[in-house]
Amino acid sequence: MLEVGCKKMAELKKTENRGGFVPVGALDPRAANPTAGSAANATAAGAGSAGASGRRGPTRMELIRGLVKQAPFVAKNFELYFRNGWRRHVLQTKVVAPYAVTFYVTHKCNLDCTYCTQKEPEVFSSELPTAGTLKVLAKIRRETDSIVITGGEPTLRPDIETIVEAARFKNKFRSVLLITNGTLIDRKPKILDGVTGLVVSLDALQADPTNALSKPAALPKVMENLQFAKDRLGNPRKITISTVIEEWNITEVGRLLDWCGEQGFVFAAQSAQMEKMPNLALLRNPKYQALVDTIIARRRENKQPINGTPRTIDTLLRFRSFECFPTMFPRVYPNGDVFYPCEPLRKVAGNLLRDGSLKKIFARGKKRYGDIPPCEGICYLFGNVLSHYYVNDFWGLAGDFIA
């Protein structure tokens, strides 16, 4: 282990000679133990493989009818499809156009989730005052109509209601999602008038006083606020319950899945990321594999609203290989800083208030650091996996979505 750690440190020290990137290999422990990595992939391929297959795709007419039903998303999707096709196949670059921007309005949080990277991020930035934050929103809106407001815990900002209102009604974002732990929603009720969707992090349905990971002190308030938000929003499908699967809560996640179906909430899941990597040992856990099978089966059969498609869920939760296109879902930090190509590589390429646009920042990042390096299957986050299918298999993704 010491030898592996020393090798990784040596790799990190070489980065200044290669444009300043943290090398992908330094993030992926499987590179130091290819046998273990192969075994994990073999387990993923063999266990529950029927979960992502076994059903014919839609016919061309079914696909067209399904896409038409998704209006007004169709025009945006086709526009990005052709723009990104031009960039990939003519310009020969992996820097694709943004679909949605994740805006971290704060690093502060009132909880202490073990898997969180934002309370003490490797690259820190200070919050802008309200006026500066609204200027960042306006810059983002010029390049996308979809924004995800997150943190930290965004409801800790005194001006979060103003920020959400400006995003939806002044800047007219089509999609305004807010990710929250749910503890303070009742104190900032006007956010529910502005968001198009609320994403609430919840890792257990029952509090266990002996297990701090179940957040026993916060859970009752979160449940109360979920009912408050459900009543105020009117449509339970505007609420997504986002759960992080770890070994301790596999059974609880199964209960959450059932409960979301009963409540009408959208269910979303991913595994905890530690040092940008998932817990590969989960693949050897029969309970985990059975849970993933159940999630995929319910999504395929449309038994309840579940985020993703059968293939994206299978890739995300069984840690299959994928090619990441991080500029499709760029991250903007509280002061307007933008990473190139992504936060794990720790390089800020510019600032929206100073540089004016993501396009300029990405062009500068590419000129300074080079094109996006090959990075397959490291950060198992939904947006990263979605970018793979969106760029490499757009029509397959569309068919999978409406099937």
C-alpha positions in Angstrom: 0.0 0.0 0.0 2.8 2.4 0.8 4.4 1.7 -2.6 1.2 2.4 -4.4 0.7 5.6 -2.4 4.3 6.7 -3.2 3.7 6.0 -6.9 0.5 8.1 -6.8 2.3 11.0 -5.1 5.0 10.8 -7.7 2.4 11.0 -10.4 0.8 14.0 -8.7 4.2 15.8 -8.6 4.7 15.4 -12.3 1.5 17.3 -13.2 3.2 20.7 -13.6 5.2 19.3 -16.5 1.9 18.1 -18.2 -0.1 21.3 -18.1 -1.0 21.0 -14.4 -3.5 18.2 -14.6 -3.9 15.6 -11.9 -3.5 12.5 -14.0 -6.5 10.2 -14.3 -4.4 7.2 -13.2 -3.7 9.0 -9.9 -7.5 9.0 -9.2 -8.1 5.4 -10.1 -6.8 2.7 -7.7 -7.7 0.0 -10.2 -4.7 1.1 -12.3 -2.4 -0.1 -9.5 -4.2 -3.5 -9.2 -5.5 -4.5 -12.7 -6.4 -7.9 -11.5 -8.8 -6.5 -8.9 -10.2 -4.2 -11.4 -10.8 -7.0 -13.9 -12.5 -9.1 -11.3 -14.8 -6.2 -10.3 -15.7 -5.6 -14.0 -16.3 -9.3 -14.5 -18.6 -9.4 -11.4 -20.5 -6.4 -12.8 -20.9 -7.9 -16.2 -22.1 -11.2 -14.8 -24.3 -10.3 -11.9 -27.8 -9.2 -12.9 -26.8 -8.6 -16.5 -30.4 -9.1 -17.5 -31.1 -5.9 -15.6 -30.1 -3.7 -18.6 -31.3 -5.9 -21.5 -34.0 -8.4 -22.5 -36.4 -6.0 -24.1 -36.6 -4.8 -27.7 -36.0 -1.2 -28.5 -38.8 1.1 -29.9 -39.5 1.2 -33.6 -38.7 4.4 -35.5 -42.3 5.5 -35.4 -42.5 4.8 -31.6 -39.3 6.7 -31.1 -40.7 9.7 -33.0 -44.0 9.7 -31.1 -42.2 9.4 -27.8 -39.9 12.3 -28.7 -42.8 14.5 -29.7 -44.4 13.9 -26.3 -41.3 15.3 -24.6 -41.7 18.7 -26.2 -40.3 21.4 -25.5 -37.2 19.3 -24.7 -37.0 18.0 -28.3 -35.7 21.2 -30.0 -33.0 21.6 -27.4 -31.9 18.0 -27.6 -31.7 18.0 -31.3 -29.8 21.3 -31.4 -27.2 20.0 -28.9 -27.0 16.7 -30.8 -26.0 18.4 -34.0 -23.7 21.0 -32.3 -21.9 18.3 -30.4 -21.7 16.1 -33.5 -19.9 18.9 -35.3 -17.5 19.4 -32.4 -16.8 15.7 -32.0 -16.5 14.6 -35.7 -15.4 17.8 -37.5 -13.5 19.8 -34.9 -12.2 16.5 -33.3 -12.6 17.8 -29.7 -14.2 16.4 -26.6 -15.2 19.9 -25.4 -18.9 19.7 -26.0 -21.6 22.3 -25.5 -23.3 22.5 -22.0 -26.7 21.0 -21.4 -27.1 22.2 -17.9 -24.9 24.0 -15.4 -24.4 23.0 -11.8 -24.1 26.2 -9.7 -22.6 25.8 -6.2 -24.0 28.8 -4.4 -22.2 28.0 -1.1 -19.9 25.5 0.5 -21.6 25.8 3.9 -23.7 23.0 5.2 -25.6 22.2 8.5 -25.1 18.4 8.2 -22.0 16.3 8.0 -22.5 13.5 5.4 -19.4 11.3 5.2 -19.3 11.3 1.4 -19.7 15.1 0.9 -16.8 16.9 -0.9 -18.1 20.5 -0.6 -17.7 21.4 3.1 -13.9 21.3 2.7 -13.4 21.4 -1.1 -9.9 21.0 -2.5 -10.5 24.3 -4.4 -12.4 26.7 -2.3 -14.2 29.9 -3.4 -16.0 32.6 -1.4 -19.7 33.4 -1.9 -20.5 36.4 -3.9 -23.0 39.0 -2.5 -26.5 38.7 -4.0 -25.8 41.2 -6.8 -22.8 39.3 -8.0 -24.5 35.9 -7.8 -27.4 37.3 -9.9 -24.8 38.4 -12.5 -23.4 34.9 -12.6 -26.9 33.5 -13.2 -27.3 35.9 -16.1 -24.0 34.8 -17.7 -25.0 31.1 -17.3 -28.4 31.7 -18.9 -26.8 32.9 -22.1 -25.5 29.4 -22.8 -28.1 27.1 -21.3 -31.7 27.1 -20.1 -31.2 24.6 -17.4 -29.6 25.2 -14.0 -29.0 23.0 -10.9 -28.6 25.1 -7.8 -26.7 23.3 -5.1 -24.0 23.5 -2.3 -23.1 22.8 0.4 -26.7 23.5 1.6 -28.1 26.3 -0.6 -30.9 27.1 1.8 -28.3 28.3 4.3 -27.9 31.4 2.1 -30.2 34.2 3.4 -30.8 35.3 -0.2 -31.6 31.8 -1.7 -35.3 32.8 -2.3 -34.1 35.8 -4.3 -31.6 33.7 -6.3 -34.2 31.1 -7.2 -36.8 33.7 -8.1 -34.3 35.5 -10.4 -33.3 32.3 -12.1 -36.9 31.3 -12.9 -38.7 34.6 -13.5 -36.0 37.1 -14.4 -33.6 35.0 -16.3 -36.3 32.6 -17.4 -34.4 29.3 -17.0 -36.7 26.5 -18.4 -35.4 24.1 -15.7 -34.5 25.2 -12.2 -33.6 22.4 -9.9 -32.5 22.9 -6.3 -30.6 20.2 -4.4 -31.1 20.3 -0.6 -30.9 18.2 2.5 -34.5 19.3 3.2 -33.9 20.6 6.8 -34.7 24.2 6.1 -37.3 24.2 3.4 -40.0 25.5 5.7 -37.9 28.5 6.6 -37.4 29.4 2.9 -40.8 28.6 1.4 -40.6 30.9 -1.5 -38.1 28.7 -3.2 -41.0 26.3 -3.9 -42.6 29.1 -6.0 -39.6 29.3 -8.3 -38.1 25.8 -8.7 -39.3 23.4 -11.4 -38.0 20.6 -9.3 -36.7 19.9 -5.8 -34.0 17.3 -5.2 -33.9 16.2 -1.6 -31.0 14.1 -0.3 -32.2 11.2 1.9 -30.3 8.1 2.8 -32.6 6.3 5.2 -36.3 6.2 5.9 -36.0 5.2 9.5 -33.7 7.0 12.0 -31.4 4.8 14.0 -30.2 6.6 17.2 -27.2 4.2 17.3 -26.1 5.1 13.7 -25.1 8.7 13.1 -25.1 8.0 9.3 -28.9 7.7 9.3 -29.0 11.4 10.6 -31.5 10.6 13.4 -31.5 14.3 14.6 -32.4 15.7 11.1 -34.7 13.0 9.7 -38.0 13.9 11.4 -37.7 17.5 10.1 -36.8 16.4 6.6 -39.9 14.1 6.5 -42.0 17.0 7.8 -40.6 19.3 5.1 -41.1 16.8 2.4 -44.8 16.7 3.1 -44.8 20.6 3.2 -43.1 20.7 -0.2 -45.4 18.1 -1.7 -48.5 20.0 -0.6 -47.1 23.3 -1.9 -45.8 22.1 -5.2 -48.9 20.1 -5.9 -47.3 17.4 -8.0 -45.2 14.8 -6.2 -43.1 14.2 -9.4 -41.6 17.6 -8.9 -39.7 16.1 -5.9 -36.8 13.7 -6.4 -35.5 11.7 -3.5 -31.7 11.3 -4.1 -30.1 8.6 -2.1 -26.5 7.5 -1.8 -26.0 3.8 -1.5 -23.4 2.6 1.0 -23.0 -0.9 2.6 -24.8 0.2 5.8 -28.0 1.4 4.1 -28.7 -1.1 1.3 -31.9 -2.4 3.1 -32.9 1.2 3.8 -32.6 2.2 0.2 -34.9 -0.6 -0.7 -37.5 0.9 1.7 -36.9 4.3 0.2 -37.6 2.9 -3.3 -40.9 1.5 -2.2 -41.8 4.6 -0.2 -41.1 6.9 -3.2 -43.4 4.7 -5.3 -46.1 5.1 -2.7 -45.6 8.9 -2.4 -45.3 9.5 -6.2 -41.8 11.0 -5.8 -39.0 10.4 -8.3 -36.4 8.0 -7.0 -32.7 8.5 -7.8 -29.6 6.6 -6.5 -25.9 6.5 -6.9 -23.1 5.1 -4.8 -20.9 7.0 -2.4 -17.8 8.4 -4.0 -14.6 8.3 -1.9 -11.6 10.0 -3.5 -13.7 10.1 -6.8 -14.1 6.3 -6.8 -17.1 4.1 -5.9 -16.9 1.3 -3.4 -16.1 -1.6 -5.8 -16.7 -4.1 -3.0 -20.5 -3.4 -3.4 -20.3 -5.5 -6.6 -19.6 -8.5 -4.5 -22.6 -7.9 -2.3 -25.6 -10.0 -3.3 -28.0 -7.6 -1.5 -26.6 -4.7 -3.5 -26.9 -6.6 -6.8 -30.5 -7.5 -6.0 -31.3 -3.9 -5.2 -29.9 -2.7 -8.5 -31.9 -5.4 -10.3 -35.1 -4.2 -8.6 -34.4 -0.5 -9.5 -33.7 -1.3 -13.1 -36.8 -3.6 -13.4 -39.1 -1.0 -12.0 -37.7 1.7 -14.3 -38.1 -0.5 -17.4 -41.6 -1.5 -16.5 -42.5 2.1 -15.6 -43.9 0.9 -12.2 -42.8 4.2 -10.6 -40.8 7.3 -11.6 -37.1 6.6 -11.4 -34.3 9.0 -12.6 -32.4 7.7 -15.6 -32.9 4.9 -18.1 -32.2 1.1 -17.6 -28.8 1.5 -19.3 -27.7 4.6 -17.5 -28.8 3.1 -14.1 -26.9 -0.1 -14.9 -23.8 1.8 -15.8 -24.0 4.1 -12.8 -24.7 1.5 -10.2 -22.6 -1.4 -11.6 -19.6 0.8 -12.3 -19.3 -0.1 -15.9 -16.9 1.7 -18.2 -18.1 5.0 -19.7 -16.5 8.0 -21.4 -17.0 11.3 -19.6 -17.7 14.6 -21.4 -17.6 16.9 -18.4 -18.3 20.2 -20.2 -21.8 19.0 -20.9 -22.6 19.6 -17.2 -20.0 22.2 -16.1 -19.6 23.2 -12.5 -19.6 26.8 -11.4 -18.4 27.6 -7.9 -19.8 30.3 -5.6 -17.5 33.1 -6.8 -18.1 32.3 -10.5 -15.0 30.1 -11.0 -15.4 27.5 -13.7 -13.4 24.2 -13.8 -11.8 22.8 -16.9 -12.6 20.2 -17.8 -13.9 19.1 -14.3 -13.6 19.7 -10.6 -11.6 16.4 -9.9 -8.7 17.6 -12.0 -8.6 20.7 -9.8 -8.0 23.3 -12.5 -9.9 26.6 -12.7 -9.8 27.9 -16.2 -11.7 31.1 -15.7 -14.4 33.1 -14.0 -17.8 34.0 -15.5 -17.8 37.5 -14.1 -14.3 38.2 -15.6 -14.4 36.2 -18.8 -18.1 36.4 -19.6 -18.9 33.0 -21.0 -18.3 29.3 -20.6 -17.3 29.1 -24.3 -14.4 31.5 -23.7 -13.4 29.7 -20.5 -13.4 26.3 -22.1 -11.4 27.6 -25.1 -8.8 29.1 -22.7 -8.7 25.9 -20.7 -8.2 23.8 -23.8 -5.4 26.1 -25.0 -3.7 26.1 -21.7 -4.2 22.5 -20.6 -5.0 20.7 -23.8 -8.1 18.7 -24.9 -10.0 16.7 -22.3 -7.8 13.7 -21.3 -9.2 10.2 -21.6 -11.1 9.4 -18.5 -13.3 6.4 -18.4 -15.3 5.2 -15.4 -14.0 7.1 -12.5 -16.5 9.6 -11.1 -19.7 7.7 -11.1 -22.1 10.6 -11.0 -25.3 10.7 -13.0 -24.4 13.6 -15.2 -21.0 12.1 -16.1 -22.7 8.8 -17.2 -25.5 10.6 -19.0 -22.9 12.6 -21.0 -21.4 9.4 -22.3 -24.7 8.1 -23.8 -25.8 11.6 -24.9 -22.6 12.1 -27.0 -21.9 8.5 -28.1 -25.3 7.0 -28.4 -27.9 9.8 -28.6 -30.5 7.7 -30.4 -30.0 4.7 -28.2 -30.5 6.9 -25.2 -33.7 8.5 -26.6 -35.0 5.0 -27.3 -34.1 3.8 -23.9 -35.8 6.8 -22.3 -39.1 6.4 -24.0 -39.2 2.6 -24.0 
